[in-house]
């Protein structure tokens, strides 16, 4: 690798002793004039590997649909939703139900009201976090898989964790909904009983407690009411409805499944707020305005709804990548590295980075260099990403140590070498990893400051482990708390990026080390 002598204004070093003895103490200051700042471009080897599964249970953001990325292929996200019961299952009204108006699965979209276009009676909304505008197939099934809360593989002493590769589709029962051409709609939702399909109610019949409001746009699936008649209303008052644990075994949830239509579709990042809404009509004796005189009571109807909230939500991911990508993920050239690095969120792909070859590492460890800074830069492969808007590039990537049980890369530690605790936001800002654009070349890249990691490797304080590169969502500090490679904060992001690897003909990945060494007197 090449070395270049350069000068830095304001680069600070602390040097104590004479000739080649250095002491590092946080920020450094140059004390002698016979020290020169140099640049060394180190050897790197990069390739890609599949991410078969990620932790996807009760995520802060749930996704659903078909995501078509021209650089990768097709990805799909399904949802399994388990619900808690309701105390209303034990009410007199529910026991006296004589008609189901509708049962709807509702999940809110991220939507903003367009004040300019809206009127008092006709609100207009703009959707966010929806990728694509093509139809796709949607099915909803009864789930037959019981989400037992404890892990049978750990003597039932730990809470069971589900990952994104579990085949819940193999444990589905009755079909509750099907649409072979589902469109994501920005239309507002009319939350009323009077417009229930197949019914014509007079407005005066709607009793208090039933809202007729307009709600922001929702993902709405009208489910088969016959199923809920058999499993809910026919069992009114029974423990399988009134006891929550028995209920979660009796009604094991709803599995919604997405399929591509004409090799395309739309992909949704939902807003929190999943609900299963059950609306029904019930019989009661109307006191006819004389509650103390039952002789003039008469049979009447009223309307009510029960809302079930989720107990557990699990995202399931599937990928149908292009064959050449699958080949590189499953059989990468780990000896020489690859021309491209494939990085995709959810259960997708990650980059693997090996720093220094053995001979180089031996030589560098025997140099008495003071490492001032070390940056590794990954350029976006513009050919592979052609036609993809930069708004669908990952905003930030995450570089970390992969080996099980190892802590995150030391540059993300909030504990400085002097024992001082640093502001996490400052640490993350210096670490970087954000998408940037070179002002001169116009090329996009991601760059990480890994100075502390390189220092530790060269000082033999740390083994030279492989680093992995993934898409980041949320905050990196969520991941720091859970170094488990499968339990991380990137699970819900659909974005993908193709980067230039070490074998790229132009703009290959580079690790630049800026260092100081003394000159002989």
QUITAHU-V122507 format. One record per residue. N is the residue number from 1. SS is DSSP state (H for helix, E for strand, - for the rest). PHI is phi in degrees with one decimal (* if undefined). OMEGA is omega in whole degrees, -180 to 180 (999 if undefined). Layout:
BEGIN
((N;SS;PHI;OMEGA) (N;SS;PHI;OMEGA))
END
This chain:
BEGIN
((1;-;*;-172) (2;-;-94.7;176) (3;E;-118.2;-179) (4;E;-131.8;176) (5;E;-84.9;-179) (6;E;-135.5;177) (7;-;-118.5;179) (8;-;-125.8;174) (9;-;-88.9;176) (10;-;83.7;177) (11;-;-77.2;-169) (12;-;-108.7;180) (13;-;-136.7;170) (14;-;-110.3;-178) (15;-;-124.7;178) (16;-;-123.4;-178) (17;-;80.6;-177) (18;-;-127.7;177) (19;-;51.4;-168) (20;-;-106.5;177) (21;-;-104.5;-175) (22;-;-125.3;171) (23;-;-131.2;179) (24;-;-101.2;178) (25;-;-145.1;180) (26;-;70.1;178) (27;-;-88.7;-170) (28;-;-119.3;-179) (29;-;-132.5;179) (30;-;-78.1;-178) (31;-;-113.5;-178) (32;-;-130.3;-177) (33;-;-89.9;-176) (34;-;-95.4;175) (35;E;-114.1;-179) (36;E;-118.9;178) (37;E;-93.5;-175) (38;E;-130.9;179) (39;E;-120.9;179) (40;E;-127.4;177) (41;E;-96.7;-172) (42;E;-86.0;178) (43;-;-75.4;174) (44;E;-132.3;176) (45;E;-132.5;-175) (46;E;-131.4;173) (47;E;-158.7;-175) (48;E;-122.1;178) (49;E;-141.3;180) (50;E;-74.3;168) (51;-;-107.5;-172) (52;-;-72.1;-178) (53;-;-156.5;173) (54;-;-138.8;174) (55;E;-64.0;-173) (56;-;-141.1;-177) (57;E;-104.0;179) (58;-;53.6;179) (59;-;-72.6;176) (60;-;-67.0;178) (61;-;-134.6;177) (62;-;-103.6;-177) (63;E;-124.6;179) (64;E;-158.7;173) (65;E;121.3;-176) (66;E;-117.0;179) (67;E;-113.0;179) (68;E;-102.7;178) (69;E;-111.5;-177) (70;-;-57.1;-179) (71;-;-86.2;-174) (72;-;-119.7;-174) (73;E;127.2;-175) (74;E;-106.2;171) (75;E;-125.3;-179) (76;E;-131.8;177) (77;E;-129.7;175) (78;E;-111.4;180) (79;E;-135.5;167) (80;E;-111.6;-177) (81;E;-124.4;174) (82;E;-103.5;-174) (83;E;-114.0;167) (84;-;-82.4;178) (85;-;-81.2;179) (86;-;-132.5;176) (87;H;-65.3;179) (88;H;-66.7;177) (89;H;-65.6;-179) (90;H;-103.8;-177) (91;-;-82.9;176) (92;H;-62.6;-179) (93;H;-59.6;-179) (94;H;-65.5;180) (95;H;-66.5;-178) (96;-;-100.0;180) (97;E;-64.5;177) (98;E;-122.2;-179) (99;E;-158.4;175) (100;E;-94.7;180) (101;E;-81.1;175) (102;E;-166.0;170) (103;E;-128.7;-176) (104;E;-127.7;167) (105;E;-90.5;-178) (106;E;-122.1;176) (107;E;-134.5;-176) (108;E;-72.8;169) (109;-;-82.4;167) (110;E;-77.9;-174) (111;E;-140.3;178) (112;E;-121.9;-180) (113;E;-70.7;178) (114;-;-88.0;-175) (115;-;-64.3;-177) (116;-;-68.5;-176) (117;-;-95.7;-175) (118;-;-79.6;170) (119;-;-120.8;-179) (120;-;-64.1;-177) (121;-;-105.2;-175) (122;-;-140.6;-180) (123;-;-70.8;179) (124;-;-119.1;-177) (125;E;-122.9;172) (126;E;-108.6;-179) (127;E;-87.7;175) (128;E;-126.1;176) (129;-;62.2;171) (130;E;-120.4;-176) (131;E;-110.1;-177) (132;-;89.4;179) (133;-;-133.6;-179) (134;-;-99.5;179) (135;-;-71.8;175) (136;E;-152.1;-177) (137;E;-89.7;179) (138;E;-130.2;174) (139;E;-131.9;175) (140;E;-125.9;-178) (141;E;-124.9;164) (142;E;-68.7;175) (143;E;-89.5;176) (144;-;-103.3;-177) (145;-;-97.6;180) (146;-;-83.0;179) (147;-;-82.1;179) (148;-;-62.4;-171) (149;-;-71.2;-176) (150;E;-114.8;-174) (151;-;-80.9;180) (152;H;-68.5;-180) (153;H;-87.7;177) (154;H;-126.6;175) (155;-;56.1;177) (156;-;59.3;-179) (157;-;-101.5;-179) (158;-;-125.7;177) (159;E;-66.8;-179) (160;-;-75.6;179) (161;-;-115.6;178) (162;-;-108.2;-179) (163;E;-115.0;-169) (164;-;-74.7;-178) (165;-;-102.5;-178) (166;-;-69.1;-175) (167;-;-89.1;176) (168;H;-70.0;-179) (169;H;-61.2;179) (170;H;-74.6;-178) (171;H;-123.5;179) (172;E;-105.7;-179) (173;E;-117.2;-174) (174;E;-61.4;173) (175;E;-77.4;-176) (176;E;-104.8;-178) (177;E;-164.7;176) (178;E;-153.3;175) (179;E;-141.2;-178) (180;E;-84.4;177) (181;E;-151.4;-177) (182;E;-85.3;176) (183;-;-110.0;171) (184;-;-75.0;-175) (185;-;-116.2;176) (186;-;-94.6;178) (187;-;-66.8;177) (188;-;-71.8;-179) (189;E;-101.0;175) (190;E;-88.3;-177) (191;E;-90.2;-176) (192;-;-148.6;176) (193;-;-87.3;-172) (194;-;-68.7;-180) (195;-;-104.8;179) (196;-;-61.2;-175) (197;-;-59.4;176) (198;-;88.9;-178) (199;-;-125.2;179) (200;-;-131.3;-175) (201;-;-102.1;172) (202;-;-79.5;-176) (203;H;-55.9;-178) (204;H;-69.5;-179) (205;H;-79.5;-177) (206;-;-77.9;-175) (207;-;-80.2;178) (208;-;-55.5;-179) (209;-;100.1;176) (210;-;-103.1;-176) (211;-;-84.7;176) (212;-;-119.7;-175) (213;E;-81.6;170) (214;E;-93.9;-180) (215;E;-112.9;175) (216;-;-58.5;-177) (217;-;-56.9;179) (218;E;-130.6;164) (219;E;-81.0;-173) (220;E;-122.9;174) (221;E;-119.1;174) (222;E;-75.2;-172) (223;-;-93.5;-178) (224;-;-63.9;-177) (225;H;-73.0;179) (226;H;-61.5;178) (227;H;-59.3;-176) (228;H;-74.5;172) (229;H;-61.5;-176) (230;H;-71.6;-172) (231;H;-95.9;-179) (232;-;-117.0;-171) (233;H;-67.7;179) (234;H;-72.6;-179) (235;H;-116.4;-180) (236;-;-55.8;179) (237;-;84.8;-178) (238;-;-81.8;-180) (239;H;-57.6;-179) (240;H;-65.6;175) (241;H;-104.5;-173) (242;H;-85.5;177) (243;-;-96.7;-171) (244;H;-63.4;-179) (245;H;-66.8;176) (246;H;-66.2;180) (247;H;-64.1;-178) (248;H;-69.1;173) (249;H;-86.3;179) (250;H;-68.7;178) (251;-;-114.4;-169) (252;-;-86.1;174) (253;-;115.8;-179) (254;E;-123.4;177) (255;E;-108.8;177) (256;E;-107.2;-169) (257;E;-123.8;180) (258;E;-112.7;176) (259;E;-130.9;179) (260;-;-66.8;174) (261;E;-119.5;-175) (262;-;55.6;176) (263;-;62.5;-178) (264;E;-155.6;180) (265;-;167.7;177) (266;-;-134.5;-176) (267;E;-128.3;-172) (268;E;-123.2;165) (269;E;-102.2;-172) (270;-;-80.7;169) (271;-;-84.9;177) (272;-;-58.3;178) (273;-;132.0;179) (274;-;-64.6;177) (275;E;-142.4;167) (276;E;-109.0;-174) (277;E;-104.6;-180) (278;E;-116.5;-179) (279;E;-110.9;-176) (280;E;-148.5;175) (281;E;-108.6;180) (282;E;-131.7;179) (283;E;-91.7;173) (284;E;-155.3;178) (285;E;-92.6;180) (286;E;-77.7;-177) (287;-;-74.2;175) (288;-;58.4;177) (289;-;80.0;180) (290;-;-128.3;-175) (291;-;-60.7;-179) (292;-;-93.2;-179) (293;-;-127.1;-176) (294;H;-75.9;-175) (295;H;-69.0;-180) (296;H;-105.1;176) (297;-;-65.0;178) (298;E;-142.0;180) (299;E;-65.8;-178) (300;E;-145.2;179) (301;E;-120.9;170) (302;E;-141.0;-171) (303;E;-131.0;-177) (304;E;-151.2;175) (305;E;-134.8;177) (306;E;-114.8;179) (307;E;-114.0;176) (308;E;-102.2;178) (309;E;-105.2;-174) (310;E;-72.0;171) (311;E;-95.3;-180) (312;E;-144.9;176) (313;E;-128.6;-178) (314;E;-125.6;174) (315;E;-90.5;177) (316;E;-119.9;-175) (317;E;-121.6;175) (318;E;-133.6;178) (319;E;-127.4;171) (320;E;-126.2;-177) (321;E;-74.3;174) (322;-;-60.8;-175) (323;H;-55.3;-177) (324;H;-70.0;176) (325;H;-71.9;177) (326;H;-57.5;178) (327;H;-61.5;-178) (328;H;-69.3;178) (329;H;-72.4;-176) (330;H;-85.9;-179) (331;-;-139.9;-179) (332;-;-73.6;175) (333;-;-82.2;-177) (334;-;-81.4;178) (335;-;-83.1;-175) (336;-;-111.3;-175) (337;-;88.9;-175) (338;-;-120.4;179) (339;-;-73.2;-175) (340;E;-128.4;174) (341;E;-120.4;-180) (342;E;-103.5;-179) (343;E;-129.3;-180) (344;E;-142.4;180) (345;-;-72.6;-171) (346;-;58.4;175) (347;-;-83.6;-172) (348;-;-131.1;-176) (349;E;-149.6;178) (350;E;-136.7;176) (351;E;-89.9;175) (352;E;-119.3;-176) (353;E;-125.0;174) (354;E;-113.8;-179) (355;E;-95.3;174) (356;-;67.8;169) (357;-;-89.8;-173) (358;H;-57.9;-179) (359;H;-64.4;-180) (360;H;-61.7;-179) (361;H;-63.2;179) (362;H;-61.7;-179) (363;H;-66.7;-179) (364;H;-66.1;179) (365;H;-69.0;179) (366;H;-92.4;171) (367;-;-78.1;179) (368;-;-103.7;-177) (369;-;-81.0;168) (370;E;-98.1;-177) (371;E;-80.4;180) (372;E;-87.9;180) (373;E;-163.5;177) (374;E;-140.1;-180) (375;E;-122.9;174) (376;E;-118.0;-174) (377;E;-121.1;178) (378;E;-120.1;178) (379;E;-87.2;176) (380;E;-70.8;176) (381;-;-79.0;-174) (382;-;-67.3;179) (383;-;-67.3;-179) (384;-;-69.3;-177) (385;-;-94.4;-180) (386;-;-59.7;179) (387;-;86.7;179) (388;-;-104.5;-179) (389;-;-64.9;-178) (390;H;-63.5;176) (391;H;-67.2;177) (392;H;-101.3;169) (393;-;-76.7;172) (394;-;-58.2;-179) (395;-;-72.9;-178) (396;E;-155.0;175) (397;E;-111.2;-176) (398;E;-129.5;179) (399;E;-107.5;-173) (400;E;-152.3;174) (401;E;-77.4;-175) (402;-;-90.4;-170) (403;-;-52.8;-175) (404;-;-58.1;177) (405;-;84.0;-180) (406;-;-85.1;180) (407;-;-74.1;175) (408;-;-61.3;180) (409;-;-54.7;-171) (410;H;-63.4;178) (411;H;-67.3;176) (412;H;-98.2;178) (413;-;-74.7;176) (414;-;-87.0;180) (415;E;-102.2;-179) (416;-;-81.1;-176) (417;-;-61.5;180) (418;-;-81.5;-176) (419;-;95.8;180) (420;-;-72.1;176) (421;E;-94.1;-176) (422;-;-102.3;176) (423;-;-66.1;-179) (424;H;-56.1;179) (425;H;-66.0;177) (426;H;-66.8;179) (427;H;-59.6;-179) (428;H;-66.2;179) (429;H;-64.5;179) (430;H;-70.9;179) (431;H;-61.6;172) (432;E;72.5;-174) (433;E;85.2;-179) (434;E;-84.4;176) (435;E;-68.8;180) (436;E;-133.1;179) (437;E;-125.7;177) (438;-;-72.0;-176) (439;-;-65.0;-177) (440;-;-82.8;-176) (441;-;-88.9;-176) (442;-;77.3;-178) (443;-;-87.9;179) (444;E;-91.0;-179) (445;E;-156.3;171) (446;E;-120.5;-178) (447;E;-132.7;180) (448;E;-122.5;171) (449;E;-92.4;-177) (450;-;-118.8;-176) (451;H;-58.5;-176) (452;H;-66.1;178) (453;H;-62.3;-180) (454;H;-63.8;178) (455;H;-57.5;-178) (456;H;-65.9;179) (457;H;-64.6;-177) (458;H;-74.0;177) (459;-;-86.6;-178) (460;-;66.9;175) (461;-;-78.0;-177) (462;-;-142.2;176) (463;-;-71.9;-176) (464;-;-84.6;-177) (465;-;-78.3;176) (466;-;-68.8;174) (467;E;-109.6;178) (468;E;-119.4;-175) (469;E;-121.6;-177) (470;E;-135.8;174) (471;E;-74.7;178) (472;-;-110.8;171) (473;-;-130.1;-179) (474;-;68.5;-180) (475;-;-118.5;180) (476;H;-65.0;-177) (477;H;-73.6;169) (478;H;-62.6;-179) (479;H;-71.5;-178) (480;H;-57.7;180) (481;-;-72.1;-177) (482;-;-135.4;-178) (483;-;-69.0;173) (484;-;-50.9;-175) (485;-;-61.5;180) (486;-;-95.2;-177) (487;-;-107.0;-175) (488;-;-149.2;-171) (489;-;-91.5;-177) (490;-;-99.9;-168) (491;-;-63.8;-171) (492;-;-96.3;-179) (493;-;-89.1;-179) (494;-;-86.9;-172) (495;-;-65.0;175) (496;E;-141.5;-180) (497;E;-146.0;174) (498;E;-110.9;-176) (499;E;-114.9;176) (500;E;-76.8;179) (501;-;-89.9;-177) (502;-;-71.9;180) (503;-;-95.6;180) (504;-;-65.1;-180) (505;-;-70.2;-179) (506;-;-130.3;178) (507;-;53.6;177) (508;-;-69.0;177) (509;-;-60.0;-178) (510;E;-135.6;169) (511;E;-106.8;-180) (512;E;-103.2;180) (513;E;-111.6;176) (514;E;-102.0;-171) (515;E;-142.4;177) (516;E;-128.7;172) (517;E;-137.0;-178) (518;E;-76.7;172) (519;-;-94.8;178) (520;-;-65.3;178) (521;-;-67.5;999))
END
